[in-house]
Amino acid sequence: MVGILFSTAALVIILSAFNGLEGLVSNLYNSFDPDIKIELKEGKTFSAELFPEDELKNISEIAHFSKIIEEVVLLKHHDNWVTLNIKGVEPSFLEMTKIDSFLVEGNAELFKPNGALIGLGTQSQLGVSTNELMGNILEVNALQRNKKIKRNDVSAFKKAFIALNGVYAISPDFDFKNVITPIDFASEVLGYDNEISAVEVDIKPNTNHDDVKEKLEKIVGEKFSVKTFYEQNEIIYSVHKIEKWFIYIILVFVLLLASFNILASLAMLIIDKQKDLNILRTMGANEQNIRKIFFYQGVMINLSGALLGLLLGLLVCWLQIEFHLVTLTGSIIDYYPVEIKWIDVLLITLTVIVIGVTSSYLPTRYFLSKGK
């Protein structure tokens, strides 16, 4: 029973820990990546004038959307250089991402006058501050479009300057990735005229993303790719789910090994009680009655261990959620995230019951038939 107890508790705790990590990753990416992103299937940019912006405004499920320009640039401060993406955005982008809640320095003001936001990692590489007195001007260098590049030809780059207004810290994946600027500034330095790279869409809470995706696909047509948040990060979530189910399979094997204790205990009990079984037979008990005695005993051991294991696992998870007993150092959060999903609890319960019933049925049927 103790073996079943700890195996069941381990299943609950570890699957809940994986759920917590998945939720953490989802929140981190959701803070920056849009609910839905619209891009060309073939090609890099398209005309903003040809995009059906008015039709998007008529979709009630859409909270905000922003035209986006993205391209690789060289960012310079004094003698320090960094290669990263420039992301030109509209004012609605700030409402979509709530990036001001991730600021560690400065403010999230991008417009009037034009300013820029960079990640904490990029700030460290450039050695720049948002303080004007310490020099907060960034030099943006972008390749001019349709210009032939020659070795040591500096004229191939267009140079522009912008003030650093804020520094955000989300995760290493984002903190070294982008410099966020107003879309007009990005368009000017890249020479994009009236072209854009994508449109990012923010969906209202409790809205089905797939339904909105279908509406957008009808509006924008076949030339455009419409991807939900999970489709944009499909590889990350797929790998995470595979890891989670591999761990589940390994722990089920541990549970199977624990269930062999039930099988061995019942087998020893049947052998030990042969004389008592003969007395029961002479008193009129048939083989089905005798099998039920040992079968029910195995099931009771299993269900007792499973119930106590579920309670122990849920208790440990609750303590971690409420009191953050297991802490983390040098991480984006101070404690290990845990999330209980009742579908996992149901799956664990069914798994334990199936294994328990099987491990109780086989020895009673085999050893009793041998002992007659």
Backbone torsions as a table, in degrees:
resi	resn	phi	psi	omega
1	MET	NA	-40.0	178.7
2	VAL	-64.5	-38.8	177.4
3	GLY	-61.1	-46.0	176.9
4	ILE	-63.3	-40.2	-178.5
5	LEU	-57.5	-53.9	-175.2
6	PHE	-72.1	-32.3	176.7
7	SER	-65.7	-43.0	178.8
8	THR	-65.9	-43.6	178.8
9	ALA	-61.2	-40.6	179.2
10	ALA	-62.7	-40.7	177.3
11	LEU	-59.8	-46.1	-179.1
12	VAL	-62.8	-47.7	-175.0
13	ILE	-66.4	-46.3	-174.7
14	ILE	-71.4	-41.2	177.4
15	LEU	-65.0	-36.9	177.3
16	SER	-67.2	-35.5	176.8
17	ALA	-65.4	-40.3	176.8
18	PHE	-64.6	-39.1	176.7
19	ASN	-61.9	-39.9	178.7
20	GLY	-63.3	-42.2	177.8
21	LEU	-64.6	-40.5	178.8
22	GLU	-63.1	-41.9	177.7
23	GLY	-64.5	-38.4	178.6
24	LEU	-63.7	-47.4	178.9
25	VAL	-61.4	-42.9	179.0
26	SER	-60.0	-44.2	-179.9
27	ASN	-65.5	-39.0	179.8
28	LEU	-64.5	-47.1	-179.1
29	TYR	-71.1	-35.9	-178.3
30	ASN	-68.4	-23.0	178.8
31	SER	-71.7	-18.0	-177.8
32	PHE	-123.7	-44.4	179.9
33	ASP	-76.9	145.1	-177.7
34	PRO	-77.1	163.1	174.7
35	ASP	-63.9	-39.8	178.2
36	ILE	-140.8	138.5	178.9
37	LYS	-124.4	132.7	-178.6
38	ILE	-112.8	122.1	179.8
39	GLU	-137.0	166.1	172.2
40	LEU	-72.1	142.3	174.7
41	LYS	-70.9	-38.4	178.2
42	GLU	-129.0	127.1	-177.9
43	GLY	108.1	168.3	-172.5
44	LYS	-106.8	-37.9	-176.9
45	THR	-133.1	160.9	175.6
46	PHE	-145.3	161.4	-176.2
47	SER	-72.2	130.3	178.6
48	ALA	-66.6	-27.2	-179.4
49	GLU	-68.8	-31.2	-178.6
50	LEU	-82.4	-11.3	-178.0
51	PHE	-79.4	132.8	-176.0
52	PRO	-75.2	68.7	-175.3
53	GLU	-63.1	-39.3	-177.4
54	ASP	-64.2	-34.6	-179.9
55	GLU	-69.3	-31.6	176.2
56	LEU	-66.3	-35.9	-179.9
57	LYS	-65.2	-24.6	-178.6
58	ASN	-83.2	-7.3	178.5
59	ILE	-84.4	113.8	-172.6
60	SER	-66.2	-26.1	-177.4
61	GLU	-75.4	-13.0	-178.1
62	ILE	-87.0	124.5	178.9
63	ALA	-85.4	-49.5	179.8
64	HIS	-146.5	159.1	167.4
65	PHE	-149.5	153.7	-176.4
66	SER	-139.4	133.4	171.3
67	LYS	-73.2	143.6	-172.8
68	ILE	-129.6	142.0	169.1
69	ILE	-121.1	128.4	179.3
70	GLU	-132.4	134.7	178.0
71	GLU	-163.8	156.5	178.4
72	VAL	-79.9	133.6	178.1
73	VAL	-137.0	169.2	171.4
74	LEU	-104.3	126.6	-179.3
75	LEU	-109.7	130.7	-174.4
76	LYS	-128.7	142.6	170.2
77	HIS	-142.7	115.0	-172.7
78	HIS	56.0	-119.1	-177.6
79	ASP	-101.3	9.1	-177.6
80	ASN	-101.1	133.5	-178.2
81	TRP	-121.6	145.9	175.8
82	VAL	-141.6	136.2	172.8
83	THR	-98.7	125.2	-179.5
84	LEU	-159.0	-177.1	179.6
85	ASN	-91.2	136.8	166.5
86	ILE	-91.8	133.4	-179.7
87	LYS	-121.5	103.3	177.4
88	GLY	-85.4	128.8	-173.3
89	VAL	-131.7	163.0	173.7
90	GLU	-94.0	166.1	-179.0
91	PRO	-55.4	-30.6	-178.7
92	SER	-65.1	-19.8	179.4
93	PHE	-60.4	-36.7	-179.7
94	LEU	-66.3	-34.2	176.7
95	GLU	-72.0	-35.8	-177.6
96	MET	-68.1	-42.5	-171.4
97	THR	-95.8	-20.0	-173.6
98	LYS	51.6	42.3	-174.9
99	ILE	-67.5	-19.3	179.2
100	ASP	-63.1	-23.5	179.4
101	SER	-75.1	-11.3	179.5
102	PHE	-104.5	5.8	-177.4
103	LEU	-71.4	137.6	174.6
104	VAL	-112.8	-9.2	179.3
105	GLU	-159.2	141.8	176.3
106	GLY	75.9	-151.5	-178.8
107	ASN	-136.7	170.4	-175.9
108	ALA	-95.8	16.7	-178.8
109	GLU	-72.9	117.5	179.9
110	LEU	-106.6	-19.8	-170.7
111	PHE	-119.0	151.8	174.3
112	LYS	54.5	75.6	-7.9
113	PRO	-81.9	172.6	-179.4
114	ASN	-62.4	136.4	176.9
115	GLY	-140.6	176.1	-176.9
116	ALA	-132.5	155.2	173.1
117	LEU	-121.8	138.0	174.9
118	ILE	-131.9	165.0	178.2
119	GLY	-81.4	163.8	-178.8
120	LEU	-61.6	-36.4	178.9
121	GLY	-65.3	-42.6	178.4
122	THR	-65.4	-40.0	177.6
123	GLN	-58.9	-42.0	179.6
124	SER	-63.9	-39.0	-179.9
125	GLN	-68.2	-37.4	-176.3
126	LEU	-87.7	-21.8	-176.6
127	GLY	64.4	44.7	-176.2
128	VAL	-115.0	156.7	179.7
129	SER	-128.6	159.7	175.6
130	THR	-81.1	-7.5	-179.8
131	ASN	-74.7	122.1	-178.4
132	GLU	-60.8	-36.7	-176.9
133	LEU	-66.5	-25.4	-179.5
134	MET	-95.8	1.9	179.2
135	GLY	87.4	97.4	-176.5
136	ASN	-114.5	20.7	-177.8
137	ILE	-91.6	128.4	177.5
138	LEU	-104.2	141.9	176.4
139	GLU	-103.1	121.1	-179.3
140	VAL	-104.8	125.2	179.2
141	ASN	-118.4	121.6	-178.1
142	ALA	-127.5	141.0	176.8
143	LEU	-64.3	134.4	177.5
144	GLN	-74.7	139.3	-178.5
145	ARG	-71.5	145.7	176.0
146	ASN	59.1	27.2	176.7
147	LYS	-115.2	132.4	179.6
148	LYS	-69.3	137.2	-178.1
149	ILE	-98.8	127.6	174.5
150	LYS	-117.9	157.1	-179.9
151	ARG	-61.1	134.4	179.2
152	ASN	60.7	24.2	179.2
153	ASP	-95.0	96.4	-177.5
154	VAL	-72.8	-19.1	-178.5
155	SER	-69.6	-12.7	177.8
156	ALA	-70.7	-15.2	-179.4
157	PHE	-104.0	139.9	171.7
158	LYS	-100.5	135.0	-173.5
159	LYS	-111.3	139.0	175.7
160	ALA	-146.8	157.5	-177.3
161	PHE	-121.3	143.6	-179.9
162	ILE	-149.8	146.5	-178.9
163	ALA	-81.6	142.3	175.0
164	LEU	-85.0	116.0	-178.7
165	ASN	-97.1	-31.3	-175.4
166	GLY	-153.7	157.2	178.0
167	VAL	-127.3	127.7	-179.1
168	TYR	-112.5	156.5	176.1
169	ALA	-132.4	108.3	179.8
170	ILE	-112.9	-62.7	175.7
171	SER	-163.2	160.8	-179.9
172	PRO	-54.4	-31.0	-179.1
173	ASP	-63.4	-32.1	-178.6
174	PHE	-99.7	-29.7	-171.4
175	ASP	-71.3	-13.2	177.0
176	PHE	-112.7	7.9	-164.0
177	LYS	-100.5	-44.5	-168.0
178	ASN	-128.2	152.9	159.7
179	VAL	-116.2	120.8	-174.9
180	ILE	-96.6	126.6	-178.5
181	THR	-135.1	168.0	171.1
182	PRO	-61.7	150.0	-175.5
183	ILE	-65.4	-32.2	179.6
184	ASP	-65.7	-40.4	178.7
185	PHE	-63.8	-46.2	-179.9
186	ALA	-62.6	-40.1	179.6
187	SER	-63.4	-40.3	-178.7
188	GLU	-69.2	-46.7	-176.9
189	VAL	-70.1	-28.3	-179.9
190	LEU	-91.3	-12.7	-177.6
191	GLY	69.5	39.3	-176.1
192	TYR	-87.1	-7.1	-177.1
193	ASP	54.0	-112.6	-178.2
194	ASN	-110.6	26.0	-178.2
195	GLU	-97.6	153.3	177.8
196	ILE	-134.4	163.5	-179.0
197	SER	-93.9	-35.1	-174.0
198	ALA	-163.2	170.7	170.4
199	VAL	-126.6	125.1	179.4
200	GLU	-103.8	135.3	-171.5
201	VAL	-120.7	134.4	176.1
202	ASP	-107.4	126.5	-175.9
203	ILE	-97.5	145.4	177.2
204	LYS	-65.2	151.4	-179.6
205	PRO	-58.8	152.3	178.1
206	ASN	59.6	34.4	178.1
207	THR	-114.7	138.6	178.8
208	ASN	-74.7	115.7	-176.8
209	HIS	-64.0	-36.3	-177.9
210	ASP	-66.3	-35.0	177.6
211	ASP	-65.0	-43.7	179.0
212	VAL	-66.3	-37.8	178.2
213	LYS	-58.9	-44.2	179.5
214	GLU	-61.1	-42.2	178.7
215	LYS	-63.2	-42.3	-178.7
216	LEU	-67.6	-37.9	178.9
217	GLU	-62.5	-36.4	177.5
218	LYS	-68.4	-34.7	-177.4
219	ILE	-75.1	-48.2	-171.9
220	VAL	-83.1	-21.9	177.3
221	GLY	90.0	-179.0	-172.4
222	GLU	-75.2	-17.2	-177.7
223	LYS	-72.4	-18.1	-174.0
224	PHE	-107.1	147.5	174.4
225	SER	-100.2	127.5	179.1
226	VAL	-115.7	113.7	-175.9
227	LYS	-121.1	134.4	175.0
228	THR	-76.9	172.8	-179.0
229	PHE	-56.6	-43.0	-177.5
230	TYR	-71.8	-32.5	177.9
231	GLU	-70.8	-31.6	177.0
232	GLN	-66.5	-32.0	-178.1
233	ASN	-116.9	38.0	-172.3
234	GLU	-60.1	-41.3	-176.4
235	ILE	-63.7	-44.5	-178.0
236	ILE	-60.6	-47.2	-177.2
237	TYR	-71.2	-34.6	178.3
238	SER	-64.8	-45.5	179.3
239	VAL	-62.0	-41.5	-178.9
240	HIS	-63.5	-42.4	-179.4
241	LYS	-67.5	-38.9	178.2
242	ILE	-62.1	-44.0	178.5
243	GLU	-60.3	-43.1	-178.1
244	LYS	-61.6	-44.4	-176.7
245	TRP	-77.0	-25.5	172.2
246	PHE	-64.9	-42.7	177.5
247	ILE	-63.5	-40.0	178.2
248	TYR	-60.0	-45.0	-179.2
249	ILE	-63.7	-42.1	179.5
250	ILE	-61.9	-43.7	-179.3
251	LEU	-70.0	-29.9	175.2
252	VAL	-65.7	-37.3	175.3
253	PHE	-63.2	-39.4	175.7
254	VAL	-61.4	-41.3	178.1
255	LEU	-64.0	-38.2	176.9
256	LEU	-62.8	-41.5	177.8
257	LEU	-62.7	-39.4	178.2
258	ALA	-65.5	-33.7	-178.9
259	SER	-70.0	-20.2	175.5
260	PHE	-63.8	-24.9	175.3
261	ASN	-62.8	-39.6	177.7
262	ILE	-63.8	-45.7	-178.9
263	LEU	-59.6	-46.5	-178.9
264	ALA	-66.8	-40.3	-179.3
265	SER	-63.7	-43.6	180.0
266	LEU	-66.1	-39.4	179.2
267	ALA	-62.2	-44.8	179.3
268	MET	-65.1	-37.8	-179.5
269	LEU	-66.0	-41.6	179.8
270	ILE	-63.4	-43.5	179.3
271	ILE	-63.9	-41.5	-177.0
272	ASP	-68.5	-29.1	-173.0
273	LYS	-101.4	20.9	-177.9
274	GLN	-58.3	-41.0	179.8
275	LYS	-64.5	-41.9	178.1
276	ASP	-64.4	-35.6	179.9
277	LEU	-67.1	-37.5	178.4
278	ASN	-64.6	-37.6	176.8
279	ILE	-62.9	-44.2	179.0
280	LEU	-61.1	-38.3	-179.8
281	ARG	-66.1	-40.8	179.9
282	THR	-68.8	-22.6	177.4
283	MET	-84.4	-2.3	174.2
284	GLY	110.5	0.2	178.5
285	ALA	-72.0	131.9	176.4
286	ASN	-90.5	174.4	-175.0
287	GLU	-63.6	-33.2	-179.6
288	GLN	-65.4	-40.7	177.7
289	ASN	-62.8	-42.2	-178.6
290	ILE	-66.6	-42.2	178.4
291	ARG	-59.5	-40.1	-177.8
292	LYS	-61.3	-35.8	-179.0
293	ILE	-58.6	-51.3	-176.6
294	PHE	-74.7	-35.7	178.8
295	PHE	-62.5	-47.0	-179.8
296	TYR	-64.9	-33.4	178.3
297	GLN	-65.2	-43.7	177.8
298	GLY	-63.0	-42.2	179.8
299	VAL	-65.1	-40.7	179.2
300	MET	-63.2	-40.9	176.5
301	ILE	-60.6	-46.1	-177.3
302	ASN	-65.3	-48.7	-177.1
303	LEU	-67.7	-35.1	177.0
304	SER	-63.3	-46.6	178.2
305	GLY	-63.4	-40.5	-179.2
306	ALA	-65.5	-44.6	-178.8
307	LEU	-64.2	-46.8	179.0
308	LEU	-65.4	-36.6	177.8
309	GLY	-65.3	-42.0	176.9
310	LEU	-61.8	-45.2	180.0
311	LEU	-63.5	-42.1	179.3
312	LEU	-65.0	-44.8	179.8
313	GLY	-62.2	-44.6	179.2
314	LEU	-65.7	-36.4	178.7
315	LEU	-64.4	-46.2	179.0
316	VAL	-60.8	-42.9	179.3
317	CYS	-64.0	-42.6	179.6
318	TRP	-63.2	-42.1	178.6
319	LEU	-61.9	-38.6	178.9
320	GLN	-68.9	-39.9	179.6
321	ILE	-66.2	-41.6	-175.1
322	GLU	-82.7	-40.8	-170.7
323	PHE	-116.0	-4.6	175.3
324	HIS	53.5	54.9	-176.1
325	LEU	-66.4	-40.2	179.7
326	VAL	-93.9	110.7	-176.2
327	THR	-97.1	162.9	176.7
328	LEU	-124.2	143.4	176.6
329	THR	-115.9	143.4	179.2
330	GLY	68.0	26.6	-178.7
331	SER	-118.6	171.5	-179.4
332	ILE	-74.4	-16.0	172.2
333	ILE	-129.2	161.0	-172.9
334	ASP	-88.1	-10.7	-175.7
335	TYR	-142.5	161.1	-178.6
336	TYR	-74.6	124.6	-177.7
337	PRO	-75.3	139.1	178.5
338	VAL	-135.9	136.3	176.8
339	GLU	-138.4	122.4	180.0
340	ILE	-87.6	124.3	174.4
341	LYS	-113.3	124.2	-174.2
342	TRP	-68.8	-22.0	175.7
343	ILE	-66.6	-33.9	175.9
344	ASP	-68.9	-40.7	178.6
345	VAL	-61.8	-42.6	178.1
346	LEU	-63.4	-42.9	179.3
347	LEU	-62.2	-43.0	179.1
348	ILE	-62.9	-43.8	179.9
349	THR	-60.2	-47.1	179.5
350	LEU	-63.1	-40.3	179.5
351	THR	-61.7	-46.5	-178.5
352	VAL	-64.7	-40.6	-179.6
353	ILE	-64.5	-45.4	-179.3
354	VAL	-61.6	-46.3	179.4
355	ILE	-64.1	-41.9	-178.7
356	GLY	-65.1	-44.6	-179.8
357	VAL	-64.6	-42.4	-179.6
358	THR	-64.6	-44.8	-178.3
359	SER	-70.4	-18.1	176.4
360	SER	-89.8	-31.7	-175.2
361	TYR	-76.4	-44.2	-173.3
362	LEU	-62.2	-49.1	-178.8
363	PRO	-66.3	-35.7	-179.0
364	THR	-66.2	-38.2	-178.4
365	ARG	-73.8	-42.7	-174.5
366	TYR	-74.0	-52.4	-173.5
367	PHE	-71.8	-34.2	178.9
368	LEU	-68.5	-37.4	179.7
369	SER	-69.5	-31.3	178.3
370	LYS	-74.7	-29.5	-173.9
371	GLY	-85.5	-6.0	-178.4
372	LYS	-69.0	NA	NA
